[in-house]
Amino acid sequence: MSAIASRDVWKRYGNGVVALRGVSFSVERGRLVALLGRNGAGKTTWIRIASTQLLPTKGTVEVLGFDVVSDPWSVRELIAMIPQEGAPLDILTPFEFVYSYLLIRGYGRSEAKKRAREALALLELEPYIKTTIGELSGGLKRRVLVATVLASGAEVLFLDEPTLGLDPLARRSVWRALREAKKMSGTMLLTTHYMDEAESLADEVIIVHQGKVMFSGSLEEARKATNHRFRVEVYGDLEIDGYDRIKLKGMTIFYVGEDETEDILKMAIAKGYDATVKTTSLEDLFIKLTGEKIEEGV
């Protein structure tokens, strides 16, 4: 049995907007899967359905065999989540917030204290353990939420943009914590805009675009799907026949082998364009599938 099974999930809102268009995929137990896509791709809508907060228009989602629509309370006992816009209560300290959450989930006082301290230490929040949350930065508040769901011991974690608003060092602190949690055989599905985050953490990636699944597979399968080792980014509209290329706003990207990079660079420079060479990454698969970059706000 899969930990998560999404079958032909559609969501049409009352204003006529279709956020999901037949989303199907499965996640095996103990896997960390990154759900990738730009703003408006349908990631948060799917997370809200899977976590029993929103009803699908059509299709089913099962979590550990329980249907999220017909048996939501069974699902809620097995999951924990970080909503994209979630924030901890400002009047509590980080310890009080995590501890209270664990009591609500049914842990005894002694175990709740132990788990709360361990999770806060894992997220490097010990210096702030007695500071009122309202006094913390947005990034620290986000880390408190991550500590909270990791402390829960839930079998399935839904993390909607868990590193949203964090600086690079804080993001890596969260990454370390998620890797440690993964060792406990928990199943995690996280949404992210950051390709380096997905490449660092995920066992598998699912790329969604305009409510549809464009790719689902391992990182290795995603890298192979780009078909080339290198990309040459030319900052301008450069026409060269015979090469695999994609045009974006103000940029032409050529996908080539190592022996072809120099030729593209020379032609770009001869025409007065700036250009750089990079190895291909997960982002290139997204670009080739959608014709767009994933960066937020682009």
Residue pairs with C-beta under 8 A, 6 or more apart in sequence:
1 29
1 64
1 65
2 26
2 27
2 28
2 29
2 62
3 27
3 28
3 29
3 30
3 31
3 63
3 64
3 155
3 156
3 187
4 26
4 27
4 50
4 61
4 62
4 63
4 156
4 187
4 189
5 26
5 27
5 60
5 61
5 62
6 23
6 24
6 25
6 26
6 46
6 50
6 59
6 60
6 61
7 24
7 59
7 60
7 61
7 62
8 22
8 23
8 24
8 58
8 59
8 60
9 20
9 22
9 23
9 24
9 46
9 49
9 56
9 58
9 59
9 60
9 61
10 18
10 20
10 21
10 22
10 23
10 56
10 57
10 58
10 59
11 18
11 19
11 20
11 42
11 45
11 46
11 49
11 54
11 56
11 57
11 211
12 18
12 19
12 57
13 19
18 211
19 42
19 45
19 211
20 42
20 45
20 46
20 49
20 56
20 211
21 42
21 210
21 211
21 212
22 59
22 212
23 42
23 46
23 59
23 208
23 211
23 212
23 213
24 59
24 213
25 206
25 213
25 216
27 33
27 187
27 189
27 204
28 187
29 185
29 187
30 182
30 185
30 186
30 187
31 187
31 188
31 203
31 204
32 178
32 182
32 187
32 188
32 189
32 190
32 201
32 202
32 203
33 188
33 189
33 190
33 202
33 203
33 204
33 205
33 206
34 190
34 191
34 192
34 197
34 198
34 201
34 202
34 204
34 205
34 206
35 43
35 46
35 47
35 189
35 190
35 191
35 192
35 205
35 206
35 208
36 43
36 191
36 192
36 193
36 195
36 198
36 205
36 206
36 207
36 208
36 282
36 286
36 294
37 43
37 191
37 207
37 208
37 209
37 294
38 193
38 209
38 292
38 294
38 295
38 296
38 298
39 193
39 296
39 297
40 210
41 208
41 209
41 210
41 211
42 208
42 210
42 211
43 160
43 191
43 208
44 84
44 160
44 191
45 54
46 208
47 81
47 158
47 160
47 189
47 191
48 54
49 55
49 56
49 61
49 68
50 61
50 63
50 68
50 158
50 189
51 68
51 75
51 79
51 81
51 158
52 68
52 72
52 75
52 76
55 69
56 69
60 67
60 68
60 69
61 67
61 68
61 69
62 68
63 75
63 78
63 79
63 156
64 75
64 78
64 155
64 156
66 74
66 75
66 78
67 75
68 75
78 154
78 155
78 156
79 154
79 155
79 156
79 157
79 158
80 148
80 149
80 152
80 154
80 156
80 157
80 158
81 149
81 157
81 158
81 159
81 160
82 145
82 146
82 148
82 149
82 158
82 159
82 160
82 161
82 162
83 160
84 160
84 161
84 164
84 191
86 145
87 141
87 145
88 94
88 97
88 133
88 141
88 144
88 145
88 148
89 97
89 133
90 132
90 133
90 134
91 132
91 133
91 134
92 100
92 132
92 133
93 129
93 130
93 131
93 132
93 133
94 120
94 125
94 128
94 129
94 131
94 133
94 136
94 144
94 147
95 116
95 117
95 120
95 129
95 130
97 133
97 144
97 148
98 115
98 116
98 119
98 120
98 144
98 147
98 148
98 151
99 112
99 113
99 116
101 148
101 151
101 152
102 111
102 112
102 115
102 116
102 151
102 152
103 109
103 112
105 152
107 115
115 151
115 153
116 147
116 151
117 129
118 151
119 147
119 148
119 150
119 151
120 126
120 129
120 144
120 147
122 147
122 150
122 176
122 177
122 180
123 143
123 144
123 146
123 147
123 150
123 173
123 174
123 177
124 143
124 173
125 140
125 143
125 144
125 147
128 136
128 140
133 141
133 144
136 144
138 165
139 165
139 166
139 167
139 170
140 170
142 162
142 163
142 164
142 165
142 166
143 166
143 170
143 173
143 174
145 162
146 159
146 162
146 174
146 177
146 178
147 177
149 157
149 159
150 157
150 177
150 178
150 181
153 186
154 186
155 186
155 187
156 186
156 187
156 188
156 189
157 181
157 186
157 187
157 188
157 189
158 188
158 189
158 190
159 178
159 188
159 189
159 190
159 191
160 190
160 191
161 190
161 191
161 192
161 193
162 174
162 178
162 190
162 192
163 170
163 171
163 174
163 175
163 192
163 194
163 197
166 174
171 194
171 197
175 197
175 200
175 201
178 188
178 190
178 201
179 201
181 188
182 188
190 201
190 202
192 198
193 294
193 295
193 296
195 281
195 282
195 283
195 286
195 294
198 205
198 219
198 282
199 219
199 281
199 282
202 219
203 218
203 219
204 216
204 217
204 218
204 219
205 215
205 216
205 217
205 218
205 219
205 222
205 282
206 213
206 215
206 216
207 213
207 214
207 215
207 216
207 285
207 286
207 289
207 290
208 214
209 286
209 289
209 290
209 292
214 286
214 289
214 290
215 222
215 225
215 285
215 289
217 225
219 282
222 282
222 285
223 280
223 281
223 282
223 285
225 285
225 288
226 255
226 280
226 284
226 285
226 288
227 244
227 255
228 244
228 255
228 256
228 257
228 280
229 257
229 258
229 279
229 280
230 255
230 256
230 257
230 258
230 260
230 261
230 277
230 278
230 279
230 280
231 253
231 254
231 255
231 256
231 277
231 278
231 279
231 280
231 284
232 253
232 254
232 256
232 261
232 264
232 265
232 268
232 275
232 276
232 277
233 251
233 252
233 253
233 275
233 276
233 277
233 278
234 251
234 252
234 253
234 254
234 264
234 268
234 273
234 274
234 275
235 250
235 251
235 273
235 274
235 275
236 250
236 251
236 252
236 268
236 271
236 272
236 273
236 274
237 247
237 252
238 252
238 267
238 268
238 271
238 273
240 254
240 264
240 267
243 254
243 255
243 256
243 260
243 264
244 254
244 255
244 256
245 252
245 253
245 254
245 255
246 252
246 253
246 255
246 287
246 288
246 291
247 253
248 287
248 291
248 292
248 293
249 298
253 284
253 287
254 264
255 280
255 284
255 288
256 264
261 277
264 275
265 275
265 277
268 274
268 275
269 275
283 293
283 294
286 292
286 293
286 294
287 293
292 298
